Amino acid sequence: MGKQILILLGSPREKGNSAILAERAAEGALSAGAEVESIYLHGLDIRPCDACDLCKEPGSGCVIEDDMQPLYPKLAKAEAILLASPIYWFTISAQLKLCLDRCYAFQSSRWAEMSGKPFGIILTYGDTDLYTSGGINAIHTFETMARFLNGKIVGIVHGSVNDAGEVERHPELLNQAFQLGIQLAN
């Protein structure tokens, strides 16, 4: 059985550029023998953390009954996680941010479920570069997250694409995403 990889798709577009790149990464991971599951976050009911702090109690978790509940065991089981998002207003999408914020619920175990995992990052943006788009802000967020979790970012694929499906005309980005999938699988 190959490494289990969970892909979190943060775009509101089911077939948006970041989703297309994530699909290509999934193909790379599958070619290297991994098992891959992709979750389209926009279609889920994920509510924001309400800061009740009940998840601080040993053995507890989040008490909010929404679509994060089935995601928690998937996050814990995953041996590698790929986070894919367009850049909206100088950082990751609200869909991905909500999901990551709710990982706060792992604090009763001191985040053991997420610690030490390899992460892959896929970002797309409409501006012309990583800095003016705000993509660098997302990268800094992911770097800080990985450091906190004693994890490692094995690769970051990012590029300037705007119109839905435009990334299909960028073979270098598609290849980078495929290679990222292979890296996550190994």
C-alpha positions in Angstrom: 0.0 0.0 0.0 1.4 3.4 -1.0 1.6 6.6 1.0 -1.7 8.2 1.6 -1.9 11.7 0.3 -4.8 14.1 1.1 -5.3 17.1 -1.3 -7.3 20.1 0.0 -8.7 22.1 -2.9 -9.3 25.7 -1.8 -10.7 27.2 -5.0 -14.3 28.1 -5.4 -13.9 26.9 -9.0 -14.1 23.2 -9.1 -12.0 23.2 -12.3 -10.0 26.3 -11.6 -6.3 26.7 -12.2 -5.1 25.6 -8.7 -7.5 22.6 -8.9 -6.1 21.6 -12.4 -2.5 21.8 -11.0 -3.6 19.7 -7.9 -5.1 17.1 -10.2 -1.8 17.0 -12.1 0.0 16.5 -8.8 -2.4 13.7 -7.9 -1.5 12.0 -11.2 2.2 12.3 -10.3 1.6 10.8 -6.8 -0.5 8.0 -8.3 2.2 7.2 -10.8 4.6 6.8 -7.9 2.3 4.4 -6.1 0.5 6.7 -3.6 -3.1 6.6 -2.7 -4.7 10.0 -3.2 -7.9 11.6 -2.0 -9.0 15.1 -3.1 -11.4 17.2 -1.1 -13.2 20.1 -2.7 -13.6 22.5 0.2 -16.0 25.0 -1.5 -18.7 22.4 -1.6 -18.5 21.7 2.2 -20.2 23.4 5.1 -17.2 24.4 7.2 -18.0 27.0 9.8 -15.4 29.2 11.5 -13.9 28.3 14.9 -16.0 29.9 17.6 -13.2 30.0 20.2 -15.0 27.9 22.7 -11.7 26.1 23.6 -13.5 22.9 24.4 -11.0 21.2 22.1 -8.3 21.9 24.7 -9.6 19.2 27.0 -7.7 15.9 26.7 -9.3 13.5 24.3 -11.7 16.0 22.9 -12.1 17.6 19.6 -14.1 20.2 17.9 -17.7 20.4 19.0 -19.0 22.2 15.9 -21.1 19.7 13.9 -20.3 20.5 10.3 -18.4 19.0 7.4 -15.0 19.3 9.2 -16.0 16.3 11.4 -15.3 13.7 8.6 -12.2 15.7 7.6 -10.4 15.4 10.9 -9.8 11.6 10.6 -8.7 12.1 7.0 -6.2 14.8 8.0 -4.9 12.5 10.8 -4.6 9.5 8.6 -2.8 11.3 5.7 0.9 10.7 5.4 1.3 13.8 3.2 -0.9 16.8 2.6 -1.2 19.0 -0.6 -2.7 22.4 -0.1 -4.0 24.1 -3.3 -5.4 27.6 -3.5 -5.8 30.6 -5.7 -4.6 33.8 -4.2 -7.5 36.0 -3.2 -6.9 39.4 -1.6 -3.2 38.8 -1.1 -3.4 35.3 0.6 -5.0 31.9 0.5 -8.7 31.5 -0.2 -11.3 31.7 2.6 -12.2 28.1 1.9 -8.8 26.8 2.7 -8.3 29.2 5.6 -11.5 28.1 7.3 -10.3 24.4 7.0 -6.9 25.2 8.4 -8.2 27.4 11.2 -10.4 24.5 12.3 -7.2 22.3 12.7 -7.0 24.2 16.0 -9.1 21.3 17.3 -6.1 19.0 17.3 -4.6 21.0 20.2 -5.7 18.5 22.9 -3.1 16.1 21.4 -0.6 19.0 20.8 -1.3 18.6 17.1 0.1 15.1 16.9 -2.3 14.2 14.1 -0.7 16.9 11.9 2.9 16.9 13.1 5.9 15.8 11.1 4.0 15.5 7.8 5.3 16.6 4.4 3.3 19.3 2.7 3.1 20.3 -0.9 1.8 23.8 -1.9 0.1 24.9 -5.1 -0.8 28.6 -5.6 -2.1 30.5 -8.6 -2.6 34.2 -8.9 -3.8 36.7 -11.5 -1.0 39.3 -10.9 2.3 39.1 -12.6 4.5 37.9 -9.8 4.6 36.2 -6.4 5.1 39.4 -4.4 2.6 41.9 -5.9 0.0 39.2 -6.0 0.3 38.4 -2.3 1.4 34.8 -3.0 4.4 35.4 -0.8 2.1 36.0 2.1 0.5 32.6 1.6 3.9 31.0 1.4 5.0 32.6 4.6 1.8 31.3 6.3 2.6 27.8 5.1 6.2 28.0 6.1 5.2 29.1 9.6 2.6 26.3 9.8 5.0 23.7 8.7 7.6 24.9 11.3 5.0 24.8 14.0 4.0 21.3 13.1 7.6 20.1 12.7 6.6 19.3 9.1 8.4 20.0 5.9 7.3 21.7 2.7 8.6 19.4 0.0 7.7 21.7 -2.8 5.8 24.8 -3.9 4.3 25.2 -7.3 3.1 28.7 -8.1 2.3 30.7 -11.2 0.5 33.7 -12.7 -2.7 32.5 -14.4 -6.0 34.2 -14.3 -8.7 32.9 -16.6 -10.3 29.5 -15.6 -8.3 26.7 -17.3 -5.5 29.0 -18.5 -2.9 26.8 -16.7 -3.5 24.2 -19.3 -1.4 26.4 -21.6 1.5 26.4 -19.2 3.2 23.0 -19.6 6.1 24.0 -17.2 3.6 24.5 -14.3 1.8 21.2 -15.2 5.1 19.4 -15.1 6.1 21.0 -11.8 2.8 19.9 -10.3 3.3 16.4 -11.5 6.8 16.3 -10.0 5.5 17.7 -6.7 3.0 14.7 -6.6 5.9 12.3 -7.1 7.9 14.1 -4.3 5.0 13.8 -1.9 4.6 10.1 -2.7 8.2 9.3 -1.9 
